[in-house]
Amino acid sequence: MNISTYPWWMPLLFVLAGASTFYAFGKRTAKKYIIERVLKLYIPFNVALILVIPVQTYLADIYFNNYSGNYFEHFKEFFVFTDFTGYDGHFTPAHTWFILYLFLISLITLPLLKLAYSKNFDLKTSRFMILKLLLIGVVLYFIKPIGSLGGKSIVEFMAWFLTGFFVFSDETFQEKTASWSIVTFPIFAILLIARCVMYKIQFFGPYWDVLTYIFTWSGILSLFGLGKKFLNFNSAFTKYFSQASYPLYILHQSVIVILGFFAAKYVMIPYILQYILLVLISFAITVGLFEIFRRNKITSFLLGMKSLKIKTPSAPAACKAQFQ
């Protein structure tokens, strides 16, 4: 699954984060922006690190290393730094590395972003846009090894974030990605299949790197464009999941790991059925947890979301309901 999604999925998230930051600057001062980043990113990251992630390394330690201690004894194992994968039971930020990187990138790039926004700096639409995109891609290719932690380069993702801020935030460019999608999406789909086949037969070399480079760009451009084309509307569904997406991201992996651990040990059915059931059940449980946590002011704050305001009937309405 990582072979088909990872090259474009995480860069796309940073591009979207950069584009949304551009719009956020119109409503916030630098001070308010930093406070929001702390509340929405730094606090939830630390909460996840203590309350959400350790169960993943605990189960990994049992599965891979036959760990026999209990969950609370495992905490002293968790806070030992090794390769950051977590498979050995030691420290990992797991999927929340995205939140940590986004927080650090937001602070590091703040002076540049504020200066560019205040000066109405325009790096976006022009007749040389395609050339700019190609140049950005070349830069990304060469800076990828810089600042790598656990195989994830903060410098590379900072570049994707800045690309989102300076390029993908422009309305005209967004319209162009929508019209380009008729070409970029077929390229993306063909390269996805080719990449999976190449991985299956272990055919790597320089072709693999070139394919990954084009695959990533075509994926970002086509999916961004398709989103602009078909998902640019408001509905009860989009409103609900726009609020739920962030806490679902924080919670989902631990739910999947717990269910997958017990499914692998006790559920003897074909793998494809295991996978389908795992997706459906973990999604339902994660949404259920979101519904529970957003109804409490403390848990909603810790997960970086607004608590649900439960409407109570007015006094006359309540009295009327009492006598019906």
C-alpha positions as CSV (number, residue, x, y, z in Angstrom):
1,M,0.0,0.0,0.0
2,N,2.8,2.4,0.8
3,I,4.3,1.8,-2.6
4,S,1.2,3.2,-4.3
5,T,0.4,6.1,-1.9
6,Y,3.4,7.3,0.1
7,P,5.3,9.3,-2.7
8,W,2.3,11.6,-3.3
9,W,0.1,11.4,-0.2
10,M,2.3,13.1,2.4
11,P,3.6,15.8,0.0
12,L,-0.1,16.5,-0.9
13,L,-0.9,17.0,2.8
14,F,2.0,19.6,3.1
15,V,0.9,21.3,-0.1
16,L,-2.7,21.6,1.3
17,A,-1.3,22.8,4.7
18,G,0.7,25.5,2.9
19,A,-2.2,26.6,0.8
20,S,-4.5,26.9,3.8
21,T,-1.8,28.8,5.7
22,F,-2.0,31.5,2.9
23,Y,-5.7,32.0,3.6
24,A,-5.1,32.0,7.4
25,F,-2.7,34.9,7.1
26,G,-5.5,37.1,6.0
27,K,-7.3,36.7,9.4
28,R,-4.4,36.4,11.9
29,T,-1.5,38.3,13.2
30,A,1.8,36.5,13.6
31,K,1.2,36.2,17.3
32,K,-2.3,34.7,16.8
33,Y,-0.8,32.4,14.2
34,I,1.8,31.0,16.6
35,I,-0.8,30.5,19.4
36,E,-3.0,28.7,17.0
37,R,-0.1,26.4,15.9
38,V,0.7,25.6,19.5
39,L,-3.0,24.8,20.3
40,K,-3.7,22.9,17.1
41,L,-0.4,21.1,16.5
42,Y,2.1,21.2,19.4
43,I,-0.4,20.2,22.2
44,P,-2.2,17.4,20.2
45,F,1.2,16.0,19.2
46,N,2.4,15.7,22.8
47,V,-1.0,14.3,23.9
48,A,-0.8,11.7,21.1
49,L,2.8,10.9,22.0
50,I,1.8,10.0,25.6
51,L,-1.7,8.6,25.2
52,V,-2.1,7.3,21.6
53,I,1.2,6.1,20.2
54,P,2.6,3.9,23.0
55,V,0.0,1.2,22.4
56,Q,1.4,0.7,18.9
57,T,5.0,0.1,20.0
58,Y,3.7,-2.1,22.9
59,L,1.9,-4.4,20.4
60,A,4.8,-4.3,18.0
61,D,7.2,-5.4,20.8
62,I,4.9,-8.3,21.6
63,Y,4.4,-9.3,18.0
64,F,8.0,-9.0,16.8
65,N,10.1,-9.4,20.0
66,N,7.8,-11.6,22.3
67,Y,7.7,-8.8,24.9
68,S,6.1,-10.2,28.1
69,G,5.7,-7.1,30.3
70,N,2.4,-5.2,30.8
71,Y,1.4,-2.0,29.0
72,F,2.5,0.4,31.8
73,E,5.9,-1.4,32.3
74,H,6.4,-0.8,28.6
75,F,6.5,3.0,28.9
76,K,10.2,2.9,30.0
77,E,10.9,0.9,26.8
78,F,9.0,3.4,24.7
79,F,11.1,6.4,25.8
80,V,14.3,4.8,24.5
81,F,15.6,6.3,21.2
82,T,16.7,3.9,18.5
83,D,15.7,4.0,14.8
84,F,12.3,5.7,15.3
85,T,10.3,2.9,13.6
86,G,8.8,1.6,16.8
87,Y,9.1,-2.0,15.6
88,D,11.6,-2.7,18.4
89,G,9.1,-1.3,21.0
90,H,11.1,1.9,21.4
91,F,10.3,5.5,20.7
92,T,8.5,6.6,17.5
93,P,6.2,9.5,16.7
94,A,4.5,7.0,14.3
95,H,2.0,8.9,12.0
96,T,2.1,12.0,14.2
97,W,5.5,12.9,12.7
98,F,3.4,14.9,10.2
99,I,2.0,17.1,13.0
100,L,5.5,17.6,14.5
101,Y,7.0,18.5,11.1
102,L,4.1,20.9,10.3
103,F,4.5,22.6,13.6
104,L,8.3,23.1,13.1
105,I,7.9,24.2,9.5
106,S,5.2,26.7,10.4
107,L,7.5,28.4,12.9
108,I,10.7,28.2,10.8
109,T,9.0,29.7,7.7
110,L,6.9,32.3,9.5
111,P,9.2,35.3,8.8
112,L,9.4,34.5,5.1
113,L,5.6,33.9,4.8
114,K,4.7,37.0,6.7
115,L,7.1,39.1,4.6
116,A,5.8,37.6,1.3
117,Y,2.2,38.1,2.3
118,S,2.6,41.7,3.5
119,K,4.5,42.6,0.2
120,N,1.9,40.8,-2.0
121,F,4.7,38.7,-3.3
122,D,3.5,36.8,-6.4
123,L,5.3,33.6,-7.3
124,K,2.1,32.1,-8.7
125,T,0.4,32.3,-12.0
126,S,2.2,33.3,-15.2
127,R,2.9,31.8,-18.6
128,F,6.0,30.3,-17.1
129,M,4.1,28.3,-14.5
130,I,4.9,24.9,-16.0
131,L,8.6,25.8,-16.0
132,K,8.4,26.9,-12.3
133,L,6.8,23.6,-11.4
134,L,9.5,21.7,-13.1
135,L,12.2,23.8,-11.3
136,I,10.5,23.2,-8.0
137,G,10.5,19.5,-8.7
138,V,14.2,19.5,-9.5
139,V,15.0,21.3,-6.3
140,L,12.8,18.9,-4.3
141,Y,14.7,15.9,-5.8
142,F,18.1,17.2,-4.7
143,I,17.2,18.4,-1.3
144,K,15.3,15.3,-0.2
145,P,18.3,13.7,1.7
146,I,18.8,17.0,3.7
147,G,17.5,17.0,7.2
148,S,16.2,13.5,7.1
149,L,15.0,11.9,10.3
150,G,13.8,8.3,10.1
151,G,13.8,8.6,6.3
152,K,11.6,11.7,6.3
153,S,13.3,15.0,5.2
154,I,12.0,18.1,7.0
155,V,13.7,20.2,4.3
156,E,11.8,18.4,1.5
157,F,8.4,18.7,3.3
158,M,9.2,22.4,4.0
159,A,9.6,22.9,0.3
160,W,6.2,21.2,-0.4
161,F,4.7,23.4,2.3
162,L,6.1,26.5,0.6
163,T,4.9,25.3,-2.8
164,G,1.4,25.1,-1.3
165,F,1.7,28.6,0.1
166,F,3.2,30.3,-3.0
167,V,1.7,28.3,-5.8
168,F,-1.4,26.1,-4.9
169,S,-3.1,28.9,-3.0
170,D,-3.7,30.9,-6.1
171,E,-7.3,30.6,-7.5
172,T,-6.2,30.8,-11.1
173,F,-3.7,28.1,-10.6
174,Q,-6.3,25.9,-8.9
175,E,-8.6,26.3,-11.9
176,K,-5.7,25.2,-14.1
177,T,-5.1,22.0,-12.1
178,A,-8.8,21.2,-12.6
179,S,-8.5,21.6,-16.4
180,W,-5.1,19.7,-16.4
181,S,-6.6,16.7,-14.5
182,I,-7.9,15.2,-17.7
183,V,-4.3,14.6,-18.6
184,T,-2.5,14.4,-15.2
185,F,-4.9,11.8,-13.7
186,P,-4.4,9.2,-16.5
187,I,-0.6,9.7,-16.2
188,F,-0.9,9.2,-12.5
189,A,-3.0,6.0,-12.9
190,I,-0.6,4.5,-15.4
191,L,2.4,5.3,-13.3
192,L,0.7,3.9,-10.2
193,I,0.3,0.5,-12.0
194,A,3.8,0.7,-13.4
195,R,5.3,1.4,-10.0
196,C,3.5,-1.5,-8.4
197,V,4.7,-3.9,-11.2
198,M,8.2,-2.6,-10.9
199,Y,8.2,-3.2,-7.2
200,K,6.8,-6.7,-7.6
201,I,9.6,-7.7,-10.0
202,Q,12.2,-5.7,-8.0
203,F,13.1,-3.6,-11.0
204,F,14.7,-0.4,-9.5
205,G,17.7,1.7,-10.6
206,P,17.5,5.2,-12.0
207,Y,14.1,4.5,-13.7
208,W,12.6,4.0,-10.3
209,D,13.7,7.5,-9.1
210,V,12.5,9.2,-12.3
211,L,9.1,7.4,-12.2
212,T,8.7,8.3,-8.5
213,Y,9.4,12.0,-9.3
214,I,6.8,12.1,-12.1
215,F,4.3,9.9,-10.2
216,T,4.4,12.3,-7.2
217,W,3.9,15.4,-9.2
218,S,1.1,13.9,-11.4
219,G,-0.6,12.6,-8.2
220,I,-0.5,16.0,-6.5
221,L,-1.7,17.9,-9.6
222,S,-4.4,15.5,-10.6
223,L,-5.9,14.9,-7.1
224,F,-5.8,18.6,-6.3
225,G,-7.4,19.4,-9.6
226,L,-10.1,16.7,-9.2
227,G,-10.8,18.0,-5.7
228,K,-11.2,21.5,-7.1
229,K,-13.4,20.1,-9.9
230,F,-15.7,17.8,-8.1
231,L,-15.5,18.5,-4.3
232,N,-15.6,22.3,-4.3
233,F,-19.0,22.4,-2.5
234,N,-20.5,22.5,0.9
235,S,-22.7,19.8,2.3
236,A,-23.5,18.2,5.7
237,F,-21.0,15.4,4.7
238,T,-18.1,17.8,3.8
239,K,-18.8,20.0,6.8
240,Y,-18.7,17.1,9.2
241,F,-15.5,15.5,7.9
242,S,-13.7,18.8,7.5
243,Q,-14.1,19.0,11.3
244,A,-13.4,15.3,11.9
245,S,-10.4,14.8,9.6
246,Y,-7.7,16.0,12.0
247,P,-8.8,14.1,15.1
248,L,-9.4,11.0,12.9
249,Y,-5.9,11.3,11.7
250,I,-4.5,11.4,15.2
251,L,-6.6,8.4,16.4
252,H,-6.9,6.2,13.4
253,Q,-3.5,4.4,13.3
254,S,-3.7,3.1,16.9
255,V,-7.2,1.8,16.3
256,I,-5.9,0.0,13.2
257,V,-2.9,-1.5,15.0
258,I,-5.0,-2.8,17.9
259,L,-7.6,-4.4,15.6
260,G,-4.9,-5.7,13.2
261,F,-2.9,-7.3,16.0
262,F,-5.9,-9.3,17.3
263,A,-7.2,-10.1,13.7
264,A,-3.8,-11.5,12.7
265,K,-3.8,-13.8,15.8
266,Y,-7.4,-14.9,16.1
267,V,-9.4,-14.2,12.9
268,M,-8.7,-17.0,10.4
269,I,-10.3,-15.7,7.2
270,P,-8.8,-14.8,3.8
271,Y,-6.5,-11.7,3.9
272,I,-8.7,-9.7,1.5
273,L,-11.7,-10.1,3.9
274,Q,-9.5,-9.3,6.9
275,Y,-8.4,-6.1,5.1
276,I,-12.0,-5.0,4.2
277,L,-13.3,-5.7,7.7
278,L,-10.3,-3.9,9.2
279,V,-10.9,-0.8,7.2
280,L,-14.7,-0.7,7.9
281,I,-14.5,-1.5,11.6
282,S,-11.5,0.7,12.3
283,F,-13.3,3.6,10.5
284,A,-16.4,3.1,12.5
285,I,-14.6,2.9,15.8
286,T,-12.4,6.0,15.0
287,V,-15.5,8.0,14.1
288,G,-17.2,6.8,17.3
289,L,-14.2,8.0,19.3
290,F,-14.3,11.3,17.6
291,E,-17.9,11.7,18.5
292,I,-17.2,10.9,22.2
293,F,-14.1,13.2,22.5
294,R,-15.6,16.2,20.8
295,R,-18.4,16.3,23.3
296,N,-16.0,16.9,26.1
297,K,-14.2,20.2,26.5
298,I,-11.0,18.7,27.8
299,T,-10.6,15.9,25.2
300,S,-11.6,18.2,22.4
301,F,-9.0,20.8,23.5
302,L,-6.3,18.1,23.8
303,L,-7.0,16.9,20.3
304,G,-6.9,20.4,18.8
305,M,-10.6,20.7,17.9
306,K,-13.6,22.7,18.9
307,S,-15.9,21.1,21.4
308,L,-19.4,20.3,20.2
309,K,-21.9,22.8,21.4
310,I,-24.9,20.8,22.5
311,K,-28.0,22.9,22.0
312,T,-30.3,22.9,25.0
313,P,-34.0,23.8,24.6
314,S,-35.1,27.3,25.8
315,A,-37.0,27.5,29.1
316,P,-40.5,27.8,27.5
317,A,-39.7,24.9,25.1
318,A,-38.4,22.7,27.9
319,C,-41.6,23.4,30.0
320,K,-43.8,22.6,27.0
321,A,-42.0,19.3,26.4
322,Q,-42.4,18.4,30.0
323,F,-46.2,18.4,29.8
324,Q,-46.5,16.6,26.4
